């Protein structure tokens, strides 16, 4: 799995646009999906912290924290903007951060309350997706533009699937077509 910084170095424009959607209301805001012990999904709002080094989240003692501790798979989805239906999605694995200096630095950035029973997790990135819907798409006259990044280390050729026509995929599965007008 790639770190946020590795993903951002590989696809800086996509990373910036995803960051903007996750931080559109100031601090990060999105929906975190985790895997319950019975295999079902669990979804909660969270405030992710994105720095140049990584994508992090402070998680209080809760079922979602126990989900991440037991099975680190996650999906993070942006909160919908008021003016559009654009969306950002990131998925991968969460791992606890135990370095005290890193935890303290990110607690300051994320304004994490010091006396709360929270744990800091770093989210690695296996898949990142951004969907933009222009005005034509809202009126039924255009298609949304979807851009996808797949971690090249986690995506072996046998596992790579895409619904985009052959010859239309760019590096890491990006749709190289322009949005329909």
N, CA, C and O of each residue as an XYZ file, in Angstrom:
724
protein
N       0.833     -1.182      0.000
C       0.000      0.000      0.000
C       0.874      1.239      0.000
O       1.927      1.273      0.636
N       0.439      2.227     -0.699
C       1.174      3.483     -0.791
C       0.760      4.415      0.346
O      -0.384      4.392      0.800
N       1.693      5.219      0.788
C       1.339      6.271      1.742
C       0.673      7.400      0.946
O       0.744      7.431     -0.282
N       0.032      8.316      1.657
C      -0.554      9.477      0.989
C       0.526     10.242      0.229
O       0.290     10.692     -0.892
N       1.707     10.393      0.828
C       2.772     11.151      0.168
C       3.243     10.450     -1.106
O       3.574     11.122     -2.083
N       3.281      9.123     -1.120
C       3.653      8.397     -2.342
C       2.587      8.568     -3.415
O       2.906      8.785     -4.584
N       1.324      8.470     -3.019
C       0.225      8.707     -3.956
C       0.296     10.128     -4.515
O       0.186     10.329     -5.725
N       0.479     11.113     -3.630
C       0.526     12.512     -4.061
C       1.722     12.791     -4.966
O       1.628     13.614     -5.875
N       2.836     12.122     -4.731
C       3.998     12.300     -5.605
C       3.727     11.713     -6.986
O       4.195     12.247     -7.992
N       2.978     10.623     -7.038
C       2.667      9.976     -8.313
C       1.595     10.731     -9.088
O       1.687     10.854    -10.309
N       0.586     11.234     -8.399
C      -0.526     11.945     -9.039
C      -0.877     13.195     -8.233
O      -1.907     13.223     -7.558
N      -0.031     14.231     -8.294
C      -0.231     15.402     -7.437
C      -1.542     16.146     -7.681
O      -2.157     16.622     -6.726
N      -1.975     16.255     -8.905
C      -3.212     17.000     -9.186
C      -4.421     16.280     -8.587
O      -5.284     16.910     -7.975
N      -4.478     14.965     -8.766
C      -5.579     14.195     -8.199
C      -5.567     14.276     -6.676
O      -6.615     14.458     -6.057
N      -4.395     14.142     -6.071
C      -4.282     14.235     -4.615
C      -4.753     15.603     -4.115
O      -5.454     15.685     -3.107
N      -4.373     16.670     -4.811
C      -4.811     18.019     -4.416
C      -6.330     18.165     -4.492
O      -6.946     18.755     -3.604
N      -6.923     17.634     -5.542
C      -8.372     17.753     -5.702
C      -9.122     16.936     -4.651
O     -10.155     17.372     -4.144
N      -8.606     15.759     -4.327
C      -9.220     14.951     -3.268
C      -9.075     15.659     -1.931
O     -10.018     15.706     -1.141
N      -7.897     16.210     -1.677
C      -7.677     16.949     -0.429
C      -8.657     18.115     -0.312
O      -9.219     18.346      0.759
N      -8.863     18.844     -1.394
C      -9.797     19.975     -1.372
C     -11.219     19.528     -1.018
O     -11.901     20.196     -0.240
N     -11.662     18.423     -1.575
C     -13.008     17.942     -1.249
C     -13.100     17.476      0.205
O     -14.106     17.721      0.870
N     -12.064     16.809      0.698
C     -12.101     16.352      2.087
C     -11.973     17.510      3.077
O     -12.419     17.394      4.219
N     -11.368     18.627      2.655
C     -11.182     19.773      3.545
C     -12.013     20.990      3.133
O     -11.686     22.115      3.509
N     -13.066     20.778      2.377
C     -13.864     21.892      1.864
C     -14.537     22.718      2.952
O     -14.883     23.874      2.708
N     -14.732     22.168      4.130
C     -15.386     22.890      5.223
C     -14.396     23.283      6.316
O     -14.785     23.503      7.463
N     -13.117     23.371      5.959
C     -12.075     23.689      6.931
C     -11.339     22.425      7.293
O     -10.618     21.872      6.463
N     -11.507     21.946      8.538
C     -10.848     20.681      8.874
C     -11.445     19.563      8.034
O     -12.528     19.711      7.469
N     -10.741     18.457      7.956
C     -11.235     17.341      7.164
C     -12.607     16.870      7.618
O     -12.935     16.918      8.804
N     -13.400     16.415      6.663
C     -14.724     15.916      6.962
C     -15.100     14.884      5.914
O     -15.091     15.176      4.718
N     -15.430     13.676      6.357
C     -15.825     12.635      5.430
C     -16.490     11.497      6.173
O     -16.696     11.551      7.385
N     -16.817     10.472      5.420
C     -17.426      9.276      5.987
C     -16.424      8.137      5.907
O     -15.880      7.843      4.842
N     -16.185      7.496      7.053
C     -15.252      6.384      7.136
C     -16.048      5.083      7.199
O     -16.895      4.902      8.073
N     -15.763      4.183      6.261
C     -16.358      2.847      6.280
C     -15.304      1.873      6.779
O     -14.161      1.885      6.320
N     -15.701      1.030      7.724
C     -14.836     -0.015      8.261
C     -15.557     -1.352      8.116
O     -16.719     -1.405      7.714
N     -14.852     -2.424      8.448
C     -15.415     -3.767      8.335
C     -15.719     -4.291      9.740
O     -14.816     -4.461     10.559
N     -17.002     -4.543     10.005
C     -17.407     -5.093     11.295
C     -16.885     -6.513     11.454
O     -16.461     -7.129     10.477
N     -16.911     -7.036     12.671
C     -16.442     -8.396     12.941
C     -17.221     -9.445     12.152
O     -16.674    -10.494     11.811
N     -18.497     -9.170     11.857
C     -19.298    -10.122     11.078
C     -19.116     -9.942      9.572
O     -19.774    -10.617      8.781
N     -18.221     -9.029      9.175
C     -17.940     -8.804      7.760
C     -18.772     -7.711      7.117
O     -18.518     -7.331      5.974
N     -19.753     -7.204      7.827
C     -20.603     -6.146      7.294
C     -19.923     -4.785      7.368
O     -18.909     -4.638      8.050
N     -20.468     -3.791      6.677
C     -19.889     -2.447      6.708
C     -20.374     -1.639      7.911
O     -21.465     -1.865      8.435
N     -19.535     -0.693      8.333
C     -19.902      0.270      9.364
C     -19.450      1.627      8.841
O     -18.315      1.759      8.382
N     -20.313      2.635      8.900
C     -19.982      3.960      8.366
C     -20.200      5.011      9.446
O     -21.227      5.026     10.126
N     -19.196      5.900      9.590
C     -19.261      6.980     10.573
C     -18.625      8.235      9.992
O     -17.708      8.137      9.177
N     -19.090      9.409     10.395
C     -18.391     10.635     10.001
C     -17.081     10.758     10.783
O     -17.014     10.387     11.955
N     -16.055     11.274     10.135
C     -14.750     11.486     10.767
C     -14.148     12.785     10.248
O     -14.638     13.384      9.291
N     -13.078     13.200     10.905
C     -12.323     14.388     10.492
C     -10.896     13.961     10.173
O     -10.028     14.008     11.045
N     -10.641     13.547      8.934
C      -9.280     13.133      8.581
C      -8.323     14.317      8.587
O      -8.723     15.458      8.355
N      -7.060     14.030      8.855
C      -5.994     15.041      8.838
C      -5.072     14.669      7.679
O      -4.521     13.569      7.639
N      -4.913     15.597      6.741
C      -4.049     15.347      5.592
C      -2.867     16.298      5.676
O      -3.030     17.516      5.748
N      -1.670     15.715      5.666
C      -0.443     16.495      5.642
C       0.357     16.054      4.417
O      -0.049     15.142      3.697
N       1.483     16.701      4.191
C       2.342     16.269      3.089
C       2.882     14.861      3.324
O       3.238     14.164      2.373
N       2.944     14.444      4.573
C       3.484     13.127      4.905
C       2.448     12.011      4.835
O       2.795     10.871      4.527
N       1.187     12.317      5.114
C       0.232     11.223      5.162
C      -1.207     11.645      5.351
O      -1.529     12.824      5.499
N      -2.060     10.635      5.341
C      -3.495     10.767      5.589
C      -3.753     10.061      6.919
O      -3.479      8.870      7.062
N      -4.280     10.802      7.881
C      -4.424     10.301      9.246
C      -5.842     10.542      9.753
O      -6.602     11.336      9.198
N      -6.170      9.824     10.832
C      -7.447     10.056     11.490
C      -7.318      9.682     12.958
O      -6.782      8.626     13.293
N      -7.814     10.553     13.833
C      -7.910     10.260     15.253
C      -9.243      9.562     15.475
O     -10.288     10.073     15.074
N      -9.211      8.392     16.113
C     -10.425      7.609     16.315
C     -10.567      7.311     17.801
O      -9.691      6.698     18.412
N     -11.692      7.757     18.375
C     -11.946      7.519     19.798
C     -12.268      6.042     20.018
O     -12.499      5.295     19.067
N     -12.280      5.632     21.300
C     -12.633      4.258     21.635
C     -14.084      4.038     21.194
O     -15.011      4.624     21.754
N     -14.262      3.194     20.193
C     -15.570      3.012     19.570
C     -15.552      1.735     18.737
O     -14.494      1.144     18.524
N     -16.720      1.311     18.269
C     -16.735      0.141     17.382
C     -15.871      0.341     16.128
O     -15.219     -0.601     15.677
N     -15.858      1.546     15.567
C     -15.041      1.734     14.354
C     -13.552      1.600     14.669
O     -12.789      1.101     13.841
N     -13.131      2.038     15.856
C     -11.721      1.855     16.220
C     -11.395      0.375     16.375
O     -10.349     -0.084     15.915
N     -12.279     -0.364     17.014
C     -12.053     -1.797     17.146
C     -12.040     -2.478     15.778
O     -11.285     -3.426     15.563
N     -12.877     -1.995     14.853
C     -12.841     -2.522     13.483
C     -11.463     -2.312     12.869
O     -10.891     -3.237     12.293
N     -10.923     -1.092     12.991
C      -9.620     -0.788     12.394
C      -8.496     -1.566     13.063
O      -7.544     -1.976     12.400
N      -8.600     -1.771     14.366
C      -7.574     -2.535     15.078
C      -7.595     -4.008     14.675
O      -6.549     -4.655     14.610
N      -8.778     -4.530     14.407
C      -8.933     -5.940     14.053
C      -8.672     -6.183     12.565
O      -7.982     -7.137     12.204
N      -9.211     -5.340     11.719
C      -9.134     -5.495     10.265
C      -8.964     -4.094      9.698
O      -9.930     -3.334      9.635
N      -7.776     -3.748      9.294
C      -7.455     -2.377      8.928
C      -8.070     -1.859      7.646
O      -7.833     -0.707      7.283
N      -8.854     -2.668      6.946
C      -9.440     -2.169      5.694
C     -10.397     -1.018      5.969
O     -11.172     -1.044      6.925
N     -10.322     -0.014      5.113
C     -11.187      1.152      5.262
C     -11.535      1.714      3.888
O     -10.890      1.394      2.889
N     -12.553      2.547      3.857
C     -12.878      3.397      2.717
C     -13.272      4.745      3.306
O     -13.991      4.811      4.303
N     -12.799      5.808      2.686
C     -13.088      7.168      3.143
C     -13.730      7.920      1.996
O     -13.183      7.962      0.894
N     -14.888      8.513      2.245
C     -15.638      9.218      1.212
C     -15.863     10.656      1.668
O     -16.179     10.904      2.831
N     -15.699     11.592      0.752
C     -15.895     13.002      1.091
C     -17.363     13.294      1.372
O     -18.260     12.595      0.903
N     -17.577     14.345      2.151
C     -18.921     14.867      2.373
C     -19.326     15.609      1.106
O     -18.493     16.310      0.531
N     -20.568     15.487      0.644
C     -20.933     16.143     -0.614
C     -20.906     17.671     -0.503
O     -21.401     18.235      0.473
N     -20.325     18.339     -1.509
C     -20.346     19.799     -1.521
C     -21.777     20.317     -1.702
O     -22.627     19.627     -2.266
N     -22.029     21.515     -1.228
C     -23.361     22.106     -1.367
C     -23.693     22.441     -2.813
O     -24.854     22.354     -3.215
N     -22.685     22.824     -3.606
C     -22.930     23.328     -4.954
C     -22.793     22.291     -6.066
O     -23.014     22.614     -7.233
N     -22.429     21.045     -5.726
C     -22.264     20.027     -6.767
C     -22.400     18.639     -6.164
O     -22.556     18.484     -4.953
N     -22.339     17.638     -7.024
C     -22.354     16.250     -6.579
C     -20.977     15.620     -6.719
O     -20.862     14.396     -6.792
N     -19.923     16.444     -6.757
C     -18.565     15.922     -6.862
C     -18.259     15.063     -5.640
O     -18.789     15.293     -4.553
N     -17.391     14.069     -5.837
C     -17.066     13.198     -4.719
C     -15.645     12.678     -4.824
O     -15.092     12.524     -5.913
N     -15.068     12.411     -3.656
C     -13.731     11.834     -3.554
C     -13.835     10.574     -2.712
O     -14.639     10.486     -1.784
N     -13.004      9.601     -3.059
C     -13.016      8.300     -2.398
C     -11.575      7.806     -2.311
O     -10.825      7.876     -3.285
N     -11.198      7.308     -1.139
C      -9.873      6.727     -0.923
C     -10.088      5.442     -0.134
O     -10.904      5.408      0.787
N      -9.363      4.388     -0.490
C      -9.477      3.125      0.239
C      -8.109      2.479      0.371
O      -7.228      2.676     -0.467
N      -7.948      1.715      1.420
C      -6.683      1.024      1.659
C      -6.723      0.343      3.010
O      -7.709     -0.296      3.378
N      -5.623      0.493      3.746
C      -5.518     -0.103      5.081
C      -5.080      0.959      6.087
O      -4.261      1.828      5.789
N      -5.649      0.860      7.283
C      -5.283      1.757      8.377
C      -4.309      1.025      9.282
O      -4.431     -0.178      9.512
N      -3.336      1.778      9.793
C      -2.392      1.192     10.756
C      -2.175      2.199     11.880
O      -2.088      3.401     11.632
N      -2.087      1.705     13.122
C      -1.884      2.615     14.253
C      -0.534      3.321     14.157
O       0.463      2.740     13.728
N      -0.528      4.585     14.567
C       0.715      5.363     14.642
C       1.121      5.370     16.104
O       0.346      5.784     16.966
N       2.343      4.910     16.389
C       2.793      4.795     17.774
C       3.939      5.736     18.126
O       4.279      5.871     19.302
N       4.536      6.385     17.142
C       5.637      7.314     17.416
C       5.097      8.530     18.170
O       4.272      9.264     17.624
N       5.539      8.764     19.410
C       4.997      9.865     20.219
C       5.167     11.247     19.572
O       4.277     12.090     19.683
N       6.280     11.483     18.909
C       6.498     12.792     18.277
C       5.507     13.013     17.140
O       4.962     14.107     16.994
N       5.273     11.991     16.343
C       4.311     12.102     15.240
C       2.904     12.306     15.790
O       2.160     13.154     15.297
N       2.537     11.534     16.807
C       1.216     11.667     17.416
C       1.028     13.078     17.965
O      -0.016     13.689     17.740
N       2.023     13.604     18.682
C       1.919     14.949     19.273
C       1.803     16.019     18.189
O       0.987     16.934     18.301
N       2.621     15.905     17.138
C       2.582     16.892     16.047
C       1.219     16.889     15.371
O       0.651     17.952     15.125
N       0.687     15.709     15.067
C      -0.609     15.626     14.394
C      -1.763     15.995     15.311
O      -2.783     16.499     14.842
N      -1.623     15.753     16.612
C      -2.655     16.181     17.562
C      -2.771     17.698     17.542
O      -3.872     18.237     17.652
N      -1.646     18.389     17.403
C      -1.678     19.846     17.302
C      -2.322     20.311     16.008
O      -3.137     21.234     16.006
N      -1.956     19.669     14.910
C      -2.524     20.041     13.603
C      -4.021     19.752     13.571
O      -4.808     20.576     13.105
N      -4.415     18.565     14.073
C      -5.814     18.152     14.021
C      -6.649     18.628     15.185
O      -7.839     18.326     15.266
N      -6.028     19.378     16.098
C      -6.716     19.902     17.285
C      -7.395     18.790     18.075
O      -8.517     18.953     18.555
N      -6.703     17.658     18.207
C      -7.235     16.522     18.961
C      -7.149     16.822     20.452
O      -6.089     17.194     20.957
N      -8.251     16.662     21.144
C      -8.295     16.921     22.580
C      -7.309     16.012     23.302
O      -7.303     14.803     23.067
N      -6.471     16.574     24.181
C      -5.407     15.780     24.807
C      -5.888     14.738     25.812
O      -5.178     13.761     26.051
N      -7.056     14.908     26.404
C      -7.486     14.003     27.466
C      -8.604     13.058     27.021
O      -9.407     12.600     27.835
N      -8.642     12.779     25.738
C      -9.658     11.871     25.206
C      -8.970     10.569     24.823
O      -7.825     10.572     24.372
N      -9.673      9.461     25.005
C      -9.111      8.149     24.663
C      -9.227      7.924     23.157
O     -10.127      7.225     22.692
N      -8.306      8.525     22.401
C      -8.280      8.324     20.958
C      -6.980      7.654     20.559
O      -6.002      7.660     21.307
N      -6.985      7.086     19.387
C      -5.791      6.488     18.801
C      -5.642      7.072     17.412
O      -6.628      7.280     16.704
N      -4.400      7.335     17.024
C      -4.107      7.888     15.706
C      -3.832      6.739     14.734
O      -3.059      5.828     15.030
N      -4.479      6.803     13.573
C      -4.251      5.832     12.508
C      -3.753      6.565     11.268
O      -4.197      7.672     10.962
N      -2.825      5.929     10.562
C      -2.431      6.404      9.241
C      -3.150      5.536      8.224
O      -3.190      4.313      8.355
N      -3.718      6.178      7.209
C      -4.424      5.454      6.156
C      -3.520      5.357      4.935
O      -3.129      6.375      4.363
N      -3.191      4.136      4.537
C      -2.463      3.950      3.290
C      -3.475      4.007      2.151
O      -4.681      3.908      2.374
N      -2.973      4.167      0.934
C      -3.852      4.357     -0.216
C      -3.625      3.242     -1.231
O      -2.536      3.101     -1.788
N      -4.657      2.464     -1.457
C      -4.619      1.455     -2.511
C      -5.404      1.953     -3.726
O      -5.032      1.685     -4.869
N      -6.488      2.676     -3.468
C      -7.342      3.212     -4.522
C      -7.711      4.639     -4.158
O      -8.045      4.933     -3.010
N      -7.648      5.519     -5.145
C      -8.136      6.893     -4.974
C      -8.997      7.216     -6.188
O      -8.623      6.915     -7.322
N     -10.148      7.828     -5.944
C     -11.063      8.135     -7.037
C     -11.664      9.517     -6.833
O     -11.983      9.920     -5.715
N     -11.809     10.225     -7.935
C     -12.444     11.538     -7.922
C     -13.477     11.557     -9.031
O     -13.180     11.198    -10.170
N     -14.696     11.978     -8.699
C     -15.757     12.115     -9.684
C     -16.180     13.570     -9.718
O     -16.526     14.154     -8.691
N     -16.150     14.152    -10.916
C     -16.594     15.535    -11.123
C     -17.807     15.510    -12.040
O     -17.815     14.832    -13.067
N     -18.805     16.243    -11.658
C     -20.018     16.348    -12.476
C     -20.182     17.806    -12.867
O     -20.402     18.666    -12.014
N     -20.075     18.078    -14.143
C     -20.229     19.467    -14.590
C     -21.710     19.784    -14.782
O     -22.566     18.919    -14.594
N     -22.004     21.014    -15.151
C     -23.392     21.451    -15.303
C     -24.125     20.613    -16.343
O     -25.302     20.305    -16.153
N     -23.463     20.235    -17.437
C     -24.113     19.429    -18.473
C     -24.544     18.076    -17.911
O     -25.605     17.564    -18.266
N     -23.727     17.502    -17.040
C     -24.085     16.214    -16.442
C     -25.301     16.359    -15.538
O     -26.137     15.456    -15.481
N     -25.415     17.496    -14.819
C     -26.571     17.723    -13.952
C     -27.855     17.797    -14.766
O     -28.911     17.366    -14.304
N     -27.768     18.340    -15.974
C     -28.947     18.494    -16.818
C     -29.197     17.266    -17.685
O     -30.098     17.280    -18.524
N     -28.424     16.217    -17.499
C     -28.619     14.998    -18.261
C     -27.928     14.995    -19.606
O     -28.093     14.050    -20.377
N     -27.156     16.030    -19.911
C     -26.527     16.126    -21.224
C     -25.081     15.694    -21.252
O     -24.477     15.683    -22.325
N     -24.510     15.345    -20.146
C     -23.108     14.958    -20.125
C     -22.864     13.849    -19.131
O     -23.716     13.516    -18.307
N     -21.690     13.295    -19.231
C     -21.302     12.228    -18.308
C     -20.322     12.767    -17.288
O     -19.548     13.675    -17.589
N     -20.346     12.217    -16.082
C     -19.367     12.666    -15.094
C     -17.962     12.248    -15.514
O     -17.778     11.250    -16.210
N     -16.983     13.022    -15.082
C     -15.584     12.674    -15.306
C     -15.106     11.920    -14.078
O     -15.183     12.431    -12.961
N     -14.613     10.703    -14.281
C     -14.138      9.862    -13.188
C     -12.657      9.604    -13.401
O     -12.238      9.162    -14.471
N     -11.874      9.881    -12.379
C     -10.435      9.604    -12.427
C     -10.099      8.654    -11.292
O     -10.526      8.853    -10.155
N      -9.333      7.625    -11.605
C      -8.998      6.583    -10.638
C      -7.494      6.376    -10.619
O      -6.848      6.346    -11.666
N      -6.941      6.234     -9.418
C      -5.534      5.861     -9.235
C      -5.518      4.562     -8.460
O      -6.189      4.429     -7.436
N      -4.751      3.605     -8.950
C      -4.568      2.329     -8.266
C      -3.106      2.205     -7.895
O      -2.230      2.457     -8.722
N      -2.832      1.819     -6.653
C      -1.454      1.658     -6.204
C      -0.774      0.618     -7.085
O      -1.205     -0.534     -7.110
N       0.277      0.995     -7.809
C       0.930      0.051     -8.710
C       1.545     -1.138     -7.968
O       1.687     -2.213     -8.553
N       1.911     -0.970     -6.699
C       2.478     -2.078     -5.923
C       1.406     -3.076     -5.495
O       1.690     -4.265     -5.354
N       0.189     -2.609     -5.290
C      -0.888     -3.478     -4.811
C      -1.737     -4.021     -5.954
O      -2.569     -4.903     -5.738
N      -1.542     -3.512     -7.155
C      -2.385     -3.882     -8.274
C      -1.599     -4.712     -9.270
O      -1.026     -4.182    -10.221
N      -1.575     -6.001     -9.047
C      -0.918     -6.901     -9.991
C      -1.747     -6.944    -11.271
O      -2.960     -6.738    -11.218
N      -1.122     -7.207    -12.423
C      -1.872     -7.218    -13.683
C      -3.091     -8.127    -13.659
O      -4.109     -7.800    -14.270
N      -3.016     -9.255    -12.973
C      -4.159    -10.163    -12.934
C      -5.325     -9.573    -12.150
O      -6.474     -9.949    -12.381
N      -5.046     -8.646    -11.219
C      -6.111     -8.053    -10.401
C      -6.672     -6.792    -11.016
O      -7.740     -6.339    -10.604
N      -5.988     -6.205    -11.994
C      -6.410     -4.925    -12.548
C      -7.667     -5.096    -13.388
O      -7.687     -5.872    -14.343
N      -8.702     -4.376    -13.030
C      -9.914     -4.369    -13.834
C     -10.308     -2.928    -14.072
O     -10.045     -2.052    -13.249
N     -10.936     -2.697    -15.196
C     -11.389     -1.354    -15.511
C     -12.595     -1.449    -16.411
O     -12.676     -2.341    -17.256
N     -13.531     -0.541    -16.241
C     -14.695     -0.522    -17.111
C     -14.479      0.420    -18.282
O     -15.364      0.582    -19.121
N     -13.307      1.043    -18.345
C     -13.014      1.961    -19.437
C     -12.590      1.171    -20.668
O     -11.918      0.148    -20.536
N     -12.971      1.627    -21.871
C     -12.592      0.910    -23.083
C     -11.079      0.833    -23.229
O     -10.360      1.739    -22.810
N     -10.594     -0.271    -23.836
C      -9.159     -0.411    -24.101
C      -8.685      0.789    -24.895
O      -9.420      1.343    -25.712
N      -7.463      1.176    -24.647
C      -6.905      2.311    -25.373
C      -7.306      3.647    -24.797
O      -6.817      4.683    -25.248
N      -8.184      3.652    -23.812
C      -8.653      4.901    -23.222
C      -8.115      5.093    -21.818
O      -8.386      6.113    -21.185
N      -7.350      4.117    -21.320
C      -6.807      4.220    -19.977
C      -5.429      4.837    -20.015
O      -4.598      4.484    -20.852
N      -5.194      5.760    -19.104
C      -3.868      6.338    -18.937
C      -3.145      5.604    -17.825
O      -3.547      4.511    -17.425
N      -2.094      6.200    -17.335
C      -1.316      5.602    -16.257
C      -2.197      5.346    -15.053
O      -2.984      6.209    -14.665
N      -2.077      4.180    -14.460
C      -2.795      3.768    -13.250
C      -4.308      3.781    -13.419
O      -5.031      3.961    -12.439
N      -4.802      3.594    -14.640
C      -6.245      3.471    -14.822
C      -6.993      4.768    -15.000
O      -8.224      4.754    -15.033
N      -6.301      5.904    -15.119
C      -6.999      7.162    -15.308
C      -7.756      7.161    -16.605
O      -7.247      6.687    -17.621
N      -8.953      7.678    -16.592
C      -9.722      7.873    -17.803
C      -9.132      9.102    -18.495
O      -9.178     10.209    -17.958
N      -8.582      8.896    -19.682
C      -7.906      9.989    -20.383
C      -8.849     10.781    -21.254
O      -8.425     11.725    -21.920
N     -10.133     10.418    -21.267
C     -11.099     11.179    -22.083
C     -11.451     12.477    -21.382
O     -11.404     12.572    -20.156
N     -11.794     13.450    -22.159
C     -12.317     14.715    -21.610
C     -13.787     14.475    -21.258
O     -14.445     13.645    -21.887
N     -14.306     15.193    -20.260
C     -15.719     15.030    -19.954
C     -16.562     15.472    -21.141
O     -16.188     16.378    -21.884
N     -17.697     14.822    -21.304
C     -18.595     15.183    -22.410
C     -19.138     16.575    -22.193
O     -19.424     16.971    -21.063
N     -19.280     17.316    -23.273
C     -19.805     18.683    -23.173
C     -21.302     18.693    -23.284
O     -21.919     19.757    -23.222
